[in-house]
Amino acid sequence: MSDKYEVKYTIERYHQDVIELISLVGEYGIKQITPNLDDKDDMHKFFIEVHNGWKIAQKKIKYIALEIYEEIKSIELLIKKSTTKNSIDKKYYKYCIKILTFRLKSLLKMIDAIIWTIFSRKEHQVRRLYSGKDQIHLNRTNIEELFLVINEINNNETQIAIAFDLSTFAHIGDYVHLNLDNGSFSIVELKSGEKNLKILTALKNFNQHGCLKRFFFDAEVKSKKDTEQVKRIIRQEERALNLMNIIKNDEGEDYSTGMNIRLPKEEIEVESYACKIVEMLSQLTEQKKWALSTIDECLFLGMYHKDCIMPPHGIFSTWMNMINVKSEVIDYRTVFMGNMYHPPLAHLMPLEFSKKIYLEEICFLMCLDFNRLMKYAKEREINMYLGGKKETNRLITQQKNVHFVTVNDRVIHVETKNGVMTIADGLLTKIYYSFLSPLSLIFAFSQGNNDINSSQETL
């Protein structure tokens, strides 16, 4: 029975869409106009063309994403209908869902890239849009209603709105609205329905008169259901206002953690190894199907062409075994599965790298040796050390939502100007997906350059 089902959104269609969308997101503007960087009007026209590419891409991604999402839901129904005896069918259906989910998330990562770019690739701001949950939910009715507003905005060539429903991570608000005329941007939460509009009007009036009785009268709060609706809207408004406060004033409450944060006033310069990746890509030829590199003598990189004679993971793991590195090997394509991982198209790199990653024409593998990292950190007078096993167990038990990095079942600490910090997977995502140098990053944190104001925190 299972062999009768064929995935409708095929690999051929996916590759065709990827090629078109990468061009729209990454090079549409420059294809339309080569701007004079010193000419303000020229640059304004260029940005309009860049945004035109984003607008076209967003419409296409909306159409494709809804199609894929609805196919996934239809397969889930097939699983529910299949009997327990048909375990082979269920496995096959789940395999189809896995394939489609990967394709869906990788396309939504293009919307992520646009949002990251609007926020000038400032991760410490972008991450405030994330609720901490993996919640892709594409409701066709809701999205079509949202796009009535977005399309109206996008009809104006100097304005652009990007839907958060098409993002893997942006959960606060419904869309971001950028105005080229005055350089402003805002995060907007749409409200529909007579009741919601009455509550919003009552809130606006309450901010002026401060009378609680009048607020409940204007909002027509008559039942427990009305009270819950008011609370929900107030929470949504508070989240949006708090987020804009963080972006404008660099401090506020983080939605995903509930912690008070203070963002750094100064730009933190951390070395990137992106140029090394570009160099590795240039080394791949018809004759040479692989390229290797090492960053800071502790981060090992391997790039392999799809036509490599031996499986890339096997070759790379053999190299790691030969130099006695026991850490996990990371396949860069996992970037598509992490909500807050730096989107490939948001990197200031040649599009060729992202295109080859999307189309699986290359395999890019990475492995960080923490023992070497600690050794070279100490040589730079950075105190980086292992915690005790009892302490490790206590931290893991108390902070179950934090994924700590361990070596021999022990957490890793770094002494900083603000206290002691414990390394968690946040540091790894910056190294593996933002292409930041391990030693440079550790040094920045040791100088107290973290965005969470606490004496002991996690990286």
N, C-alpha and C positions, 0 to 999 in steps of 0.2 A: 504493500500500500504506500509506504513512504517514498518508494522510488518514482511514484506518479507525481509527487509534488516537486515542482521546480521553482526556485527562487525567481520572482518576477523582476526584481531590481538586480539585474545580472552584473557580473564583473565587467563586462564590455561596456554597459551603460555607465557604470561607476567610473571607469577610466575616462570615458568620453566627457562626462560631466566634470570630473576633477580637472582635466586639462583646460576646459573652458573657464571654470570658476577661479582657478589659480591666476589665470590671465586677467580676469575681471577685477579680482581683489588686489593683485600685486603689481600689475603693469598697465592697466587701462589708461590711467592719466598720462603717463609718460609717452604712450603710443599716440595720444591725441595732440599733445603739445610738449615741446621741449622748452621749459621756462628759463627765463633769465633770472637767476637767483637774486640779483640786485634790483629787479624791477617789481615793485609791490603789486601793480596791476596784473603783471604777467603771472606772478605766483598765485594771485587770487583766482585767475582763470584756470590755472593748473589744479588747484585744490577742488574747484568745481568739477573738473573732469575726473579726478580721483574719486570724488563722492558719487559721480554718475556711475562709475564702475561698481562701487559698493552697492548702490541702489539696485542695479540690474542683478548683481550677484545675490542680494538678499531675496529678491522675488523668486529667483530660480531655486535657491536653497529652501525657501518656504514650500514651494510646490513639491520638490523632491523629498524633503524631510517628512511631510505629511504622508506622502505615498509610502515611504519606507516604514514609518511608524504604524500606519494602518495595516501594512502587510505583517508586521511583527505581531500585532494584536490578533490578526486572523489566524496566524499559526498557533498562538497561545490557545485559541478556541479549539483548534484541531487536537492539541494535546489534552485538553479537558475532555473532549469527546472520545478520544481513543481509550481502549480498555487497558487494564493493568497487564494483560497478556502481551500487548503490543509494545513491549519495552524497546524493541529495535526502532519502531516508528517514533517513539518519544525521543529517543536519543538523536535520531535524524532531525526531527523538528527542532530540538534544542540547538543542534549544530547550525541549522538554518538561521535561527534567531541570533546566535552568536555572530555569525557572518554579517547579518543585516544591522545588528547593533553597532558593530565596528564601523561599518560604512556610514551609518547615520551619525555617530559621534565624530567621525573624522570630517564630515561635511559641516557639522555644527561648529567645529573648531575654526572654520573659516570666519564665521560670525564672531567667535571669540577674538580672533585676530583683529577684526575691525574695531571691536570695543577696546581692546588693549591699545590699539593705535590712537583712537580718540582720546584715551587717557594718557597719551604720550609714553606708553609702555611702562608706566610707573606701577610696578607690581604691588607696592605698599598701599596704593589707592585702589587698584583693581580688585584686590582680594577682599575689600570691604563690601563688595557686591555679593559675595558668596555666603550662603547660609550654613555651609558645612555639610550639606546633604546632596546626594546624587538624585536629583528630582527632575529628570526630563519627562515632561508630560505635554504632549502636543494634541490639544483639543482643537479640532478643526473649526468648530463654531466660534470658540474664543479667539483663535488666531485670525480668522476672517474678520471678526468685529474689530480687533486691534488694528488690522491692516487698513481698515477704512480710514482711521486716523493717520496712520503712518504714511499711506499713499498720498493723502492730502498734503501733509507736510513736505513729502519728497517731491511733490510737483513744483515746489519752489526751488530753483537751482542753487540758491545760497543757503539752503537748510537741508538737514538730513536727520532722519530718525531711524534708529536700529532697534529691532524688537528683542527684548530679553528672553522671550519664550523660545527663540531660536538659538540661544546660547547654552552651553553646558554648565555655566557657573553663575551667571548674573540672575540673582533671585530677588533683589530688592528693587521694586518698581516694575513698570511694564516696558519702558523704552528709554533710551538716552536720546536727547534732542540737542543737536549742535547747530548753532547759527553762525555762519561765516561772516555776516555783515558786522556783528559786534564781538565775535569771538567767544560768546557765552555758550554754556551748555548746561542742561538740567536733566535730572532724572525724574520721570513722570510716572505716576500711578493712576491709571484710568479708573474712573468711577462711572458706573451706569446704573440706571434704575432710579425711580423717584425717591425711594427711601434713602438711598445712599447720598443723593444730591442734597436732600433736606438735612441730613446729618452734617455734611460738609459745610453747608451754609450756616448751620447752627454753631459749628466749631469756629468758623471765621468770625461770626458775631460775638461769640464768647471771648475770643481773644481781645475784643474791643471793650466789651462791657463787664466781663468777669462775673456775671451773675449765673450761678449754677442752676437755679430754678428756671430761669428763662431759657437756658440751654436745653434742659429736659423738655420744656414746653415746645420750643422751636423744632427740636429733633423728633417730637412725638414719641417719646419713650414711654410705652404703656405696658410692656411685658418683659419677661426675662429674655425672650428672643431678641427684642429690640435692644436691651441692655448689652447683650453679647455682640450684636452687630455694631453698636457704638464703640465698644471696647476694641473690636477688630479693626475698625477704621482708624481709631486713634493710634493703635499700635503701628499700623501701616504708615500713617502720616509722620509719626515720631521716627520711624526707621529711615524714611526718605530724608527728613530734615536733618537727622543726626549724620547721615551719610554725607550730605552736602556740607555740613559743618566740618567733618573730618577732612574732606577734600580741600575746602577753602582755608580752614584754620589749622589743619594738621593735628587735631586732637579731638577725642570724643570716645564713645563707647563702641567697641567692635561687636557687630551683630552676631557673628558666628560663635564668639567665645564669651561675650558679656563682659569682657575686660576693658578697663579704661586704658586708652593708648595715647601716646604722644609721638607723632611722626617726626623724623629728623628734619631740621630746618635746612641743613646743607645737603647737597647732592653727594652721595657716597660713590667714589670711584672704585670699582672692583674690576679687575682684569678679566677680559673675556678670551676664550680660546676658539671663538667662531671662525677667525681667520685660518686657524689650523685645520678646521673641518673643510673649509673651501680648498685649502692646499691639498688635503687628502683626496678630495673629489677630483681634482685636476690630475692626480697621479693614476687614476683608473683609466686604462686604455684597452684596446682590443687584445693586447698581449698580456698586460698586467691587470689581474682581476681583484687585487686587494691592495690596501694601504694601511699602515700602522703608525701610531704616534703615541707619545707619552706627555702628559701635562704635569708639571711640578714634581716629576719623578714618582707620582703616586696614583695618577688617573690614567688608565690605559684605554686607548681607543683603537677600534678596528673597523674598517669599512670594506665591504665585499660586494662585488658585482653579482647580480642574480645568476649569471652563467658560471660562477665559480665552481670548479670541479667538485670540491668537497663542501659539505654543509657548513656555512659560516659559524654557527654556534659551536660546532665541534672543533673547528680550527682555533677559534678564539679561546675556548675553554682549555685546549691543549697548551696554548701559550701561557695562560694563567697558571696552570698546574706546573709548568716548567719553571716559573719564577716564584712559585710558592705563594700565590695570592688566592685566598680562600673566600673572598667577598662575592656577593651575588653579581652575576652578569646581567646588565640591563640592555634590552633591545629598545632603541630609540622610538620605535613605532608604538610603544606603550604610551607615548605622549598623547595619543588620541583618547586614551581611556581615563586620564586624570583631569578632573574638572579645573583645577588651578594650575595645571602645567602650562608653561609658556607656549603659546600656539606657534607652530612652525612658521606661518606666514607673518607673524609679528616680529620676526627677527630681521635685522638689517643685513640680510645676506642675499646672494644671488638666488633667484627663484628656482634655479636648476636643482638645488639640494632638496627643497620642499617637494618639488614635482617628482623627483626620483624616489623620495620616501613614500609619498602617497601612492605612486604606481608600483611600488615594491621592486624597483629596478636596482636598488642597492639595499644592503642590510648594514646598519650602523650600530655597533655594540660598544658598551662602555663598562668599566669596572674600576672601582675606587678601593685602593688598599689602605685601610685605616691605620695599620701599623706603620706604614711608610709615612702617611700624612702626619701622625703624631711625632714621628722622628724628625721630619723636616720642619714642623711647626716649632719644636723645641730649639732647633738651630736658629730660628728667627726670634727666639726669646718669647715664644707664646707658650704659656703653661697649659698643656692639653694632656689630660690624664684619665685613667679608668677609675670608675667608682667601684665601691665594694659590692659583693653579690647581694647582701642583705638590703643595702640601699637601693640597688637595682630592682629587686623584687618589690620594695615599698613604692618606688616611683611608678612602676608598671601597674601595680594594684590601685594606687590612688588616682592615677591619671590614665584611665582606660581608653580615653579618646586620643591620646598622644601615642604615636608610633616611634618609640625610642630606638636609636641605632645602638647596637651592642657589639662588643668584641669579646669573645669567650664568655658570653652571658653577663657582661658588665657594661653599664652605660659609659658614655664618654663625656667628660666635663671640660669646659674651657673657662679659664679665668679671664674676666673682662674688667674694665674700669668701673662697671656698674655692679659687679658681683660675679657669681658663678652661673654659667649657662650650661645646659645639658643638650647634647645634639639629638635632634629628632629628624624625621624624614623631610621636614621643611628645608633643611640644609641640602639634603640630597637632591631634591627637586630643582633647587637653584643651580646645582652643579651639573646635573644630567640634562635638564631641559631648558635652563636659561643660559647654559654654556659659560658659567662663571668659574674662574680658576679656584681650585680648592684652597690653596694657601692664601691667596688674595682675599677670599671670602672669610676665612677663619681670622685673618689679621684684622679685617674690617670689624668683625664682631668683637674681637678682643679689645678694640679701642672704644667699645661701648656703642657702636653704630647699629643698634637694633631698634625696631619700631614699637617695642612693648616696654613700657616703663615699669620695670620690676627688678628687684635685687637678684632673683633667680628665675630664669625662664628657660624655654626650650628654643633651639634654633630650628 
